[in-house]
Amino acid sequence: MAIRDRLDSLSRGELAGLVVVLVATLAGVGLWYTRSLPKPIQVAETPATASVPGAGGSASGASAVAGSPGASAGPPADLIVDVTGWVRHPGVYQFGPGSRVIDAVQRAGGARDGADLTLLNLAAPLADGQQVLVPKEGASASGAAAGATGAGGVALVNINTADEPTLETLNGVGPALAAAIIQYRTDQGPFTSVDQLDGVSGIGPATLEKLRPQVTV
């Protein structure tokens, strides 16, 4: 009752002032409360990495090339070469890419005494399936055709002038077949083409195809 009596004793102006003070106090309390509340934290988005013009295309292009099956060539294939003629160990040998005729001669044990290496281009590169024929000395006059060479610079044997020892250096020709070739050209005259070897006794289609890359007329 004491508070009510005091309020009744106040004039209107005093009551208005009291109300203003009360409202201001409440407003201040409300403002303080609002500011004291925790504020949400905003997380800034990470900006996308800027790409240099043209760099993205180049990088993706490089990746595509690097990942494509045909981007890298496989290892070079080995070479299979038949080394025959005036060598110590004639035979078929396997060589790595970039090998030369000199490598083939050395692999076959080297040239035999009486071989004429001047008729070969020893620096010529080997090719897969090639035959290296090492001629005997004197083959240029009695067998090898001057200036005529096969694959890899190997000298060809002239079947019109070659003697029996020179003919025997050919792959697939032994003493009997060498004698038959000489007998044929004695009876029939000089060969006009390599195909005429088919008429020599003992030479069939398979032997002719084997001799074809080794000889000339």
C-alpha positions in Angstrom: 0.0 0.0 0.0 2.9 2.3 0.7 4.0 2.2 -3.0 0.5 2.9 -4.2 0.2 5.9 -1.8 3.4 7.3 -3.1 2.2 6.9 -6.7 -1.1 8.6 -5.8 0.8 11.5 -4.3 2.8 12.1 -7.5 1.7 14.7 -10.0 1.0 13.8 -13.6 4.3 15.3 -14.7 6.2 13.2 -12.2 4.3 10.1 -13.3 5.2 10.8 -16.9 8.8 11.3 -16.0 8.8 8.0 -14.1 7.3 6.2 -17.1 9.9 7.6 -19.4 12.7 6.5 -17.0 11.1 3.1 -16.8 10.8 2.7 -20.5 14.3 3.9 -21.1 15.6 1.4 -18.5 13.7 -1.5 -20.1 15.0 -0.4 -23.6 18.5 -0.3 -22.3 18.2 -3.8 -20.7 16.7 -5.1 -23.9 19.5 -3.7 -26.0 22.2 -5.1 -23.7 20.5 -8.5 -23.8 20.3 -8.5 -27.6 24.0 -7.6 -28.0 25.0 -10.2 -25.5 23.5 -13.0 -27.6 26.1 -15.1 -29.6 26.3 -14.1 -33.2 26.4 -16.7 -36.0 29.8 -17.0 -37.8 29.7 -16.7 -41.5 32.2 -19.0 -43.3 33.5 -17.4 -46.5 33.4 -19.6 -49.5 36.8 -20.5 -50.9 37.1 -18.9 -54.3 37.8 -21.3 -57.2 41.4 -21.3 -58.3 41.8 -19.1 -61.3 43.0 -20.9 -64.4 45.5 -19.4 -66.7 44.0 -19.0 -70.1 45.1 -21.8 -72.3 46.8 -23.7 -69.5 43.8 -25.9 -68.8 43.4 -26.9 -72.4 47.1 -27.7 -72.6 47.2 -29.7 -69.4 44.1 -31.7 -70.3 45.5 -32.3 -73.8 48.8 -33.4 -72.4 47.0 -35.8 -70.1 45.0 -37.2 -72.9 48.1 -37.7 -75.0 50.0 -39.3 -72.1 47.1 -41.7 -71.3 46.2 -42.7 -74.9 47.3 -46.2 -75.9 49.2 -44.9 -79.0 51.1 -42.2 -77.2 54.2 -44.3 -76.6 55.6 -46.6 -79.2 56.3 -50.2 -78.1 59.9 -51.5 -78.0 61.4 -52.0 -81.4 61.2 -55.6 -82.7 64.4 -57.7 -83.0 65.8 -58.5 -86.4 66.1 -62.1 -87.7 68.9 -62.3 -90.3 70.4 -65.2 -92.3 74.2 -64.9 -92.4 75.7 -67.2 -95.1 78.6 -67.5 -97.5 82.2 -67.3 -96.6 81.8 -67.1 -92.8 82.9 -69.5 -90.1 79.4 -70.3 -88.7 76.6 -69.6 -91.2 73.2 -69.5 -89.7 70.1 -67.5 -88.8 70.8 -65.0 -86.0 68.8 -62.5 -84.0 70.0 -58.9 -83.7 68.8 -55.8 -81.9 67.5 -52.7 -83.7 70.2 -50.6 -85.3 72.5 -53.5 -86.0 74.8 -53.4 -89.0 76.1 -55.8 -91.6 79.5 -55.9 -89.7 77.6 -57.1 -86.6 76.1 -60.0 -88.7 79.5 -61.1 -90.0 81.0 -61.0 -86.5 78.1 -62.9 -85.0 78.7 -65.7 -87.6 82.2 -66.1 -86.3 83.8 -63.7 -88.7 84.9 -64.1 -92.3 86.7 -67.2 -93.3 90.1 -67.0 -95.0 89.6 -66.1 -98.6 86.4 -64.0 -98.0 86.2 -60.6 -99.8 84.6 -58.1 -97.4 85.2 -55.3 -99.9 82.1 -56.4 -101.8 79.9 -55.7 -98.7 78.8 -52.5 -97.3 79.6 -53.3 -93.7 78.0 -50.1 -92.4 74.6 -50.9 -94.0 71.8 -51.3 -91.4 70.3 -54.8 -91.1 66.6 -55.4 -92.0 64.3 -58.1 -90.6 64.4 -61.2 -92.9 67.5 -60.1 -94.7 70.2 -62.4 -95.9 73.9 -61.3 -95.6 76.0 -63.2 -98.1 79.8 -63.0 -97.6 81.5 -63.7 -101.0 84.8 -65.4 -101.6 87.8 -63.6 -102.9 87.6 -63.2 -106.7 83.9 -63.2 -106.7 83.9 -59.8 -108.4 85.5 -61.3 -111.4 84.0 -64.8 -111.3 80.7 -64.4 -109.5 79.6 -61.1 -107.9 78.1 -58.6 -110.2 80.0 -55.3 -110.0 77.7 -52.7 -108.6 74.8 -55.1 -108.1 73.7 -55.3 -104.4 70.8 -56.7 -102.6 69.2 -55.5 -99.3 71.7 -54.0 -96.9 74.3 -53.5 -99.6 75.1 -57.2 -99.9 76.7 -58.1 -103.3 74.7 -60.3 -105.6 76.2 -63.4 -107.3 76.2 -63.4 -111.1 75.0 -66.8 -112.1 76.5 -66.4 -115.6 80.1 -65.8 -114.4 80.3 -67.5 -110.9 82.5 -70.5 -110.5 81.5 -73.5 -108.4 83.1 -72.3 -105.1 81.3 -68.9 -105.5 77.9 -70.6 -106.3 78.4 -72.8 -103.2 78.4 -69.6 -101.0 74.7 -69.2 -101.9 72.2 -70.3 -99.3 70.7 -73.5 -100.6 73.4 -74.4 -103.1 75.8 -77.3 -102.6 78.5 -78.8 -104.8 76.0 -80.8 -106.9 73.7 -77.9 -107.5 76.6 -75.5 -108.3 77.8 -78.0 -110.9 74.3 -78.3 -112.3 74.0 -74.5 -112.7 77.3 -74.3 -114.6 76.3 -77.3 -116.8 73.0 -75.7 -117.7 74.6 -72.4 -118.8 77.2 -74.4 -120.8 74.5 -76.3 -122.6 71.9 -73.6 -122.9 74.0 -70.5 -123.0 74.0 -67.6 -120.5 71.0 -67.0 -118.3 68.9 -64.1 -119.5 66.9 -64.0 -116.2 67.0 -65.4 -112.8 63.7 -67.2 -113.5 65.6 -69.6 -115.8 67.2 -71.3 -112.8 63.9 -73.1 -112.6 65.1 -75.2 -115.5 68.2 -76.4 -113.7 68.0 -79.9 -112.4 67.5 -79.9 -108.7 66.0 -76.4 -108.5 62.3 -76.2 -107.8 60.0 -73.3 -107.0 61.0 -73.2 -103.3 64.8 -73.1 -104.0 64.3 -70.6 -106.8 62.6 -68.2 -104.3 65.4 -68.7 -101.9 68.0 -67.9 -104.5 66.2 -65.0 -106.1 67.3 -62.3 -103.6 70.9 -63.6 -103.8 71.7 -63.7 -107.5 71.6 -61.6 -110.7 72.4 -62.1 -114.4 
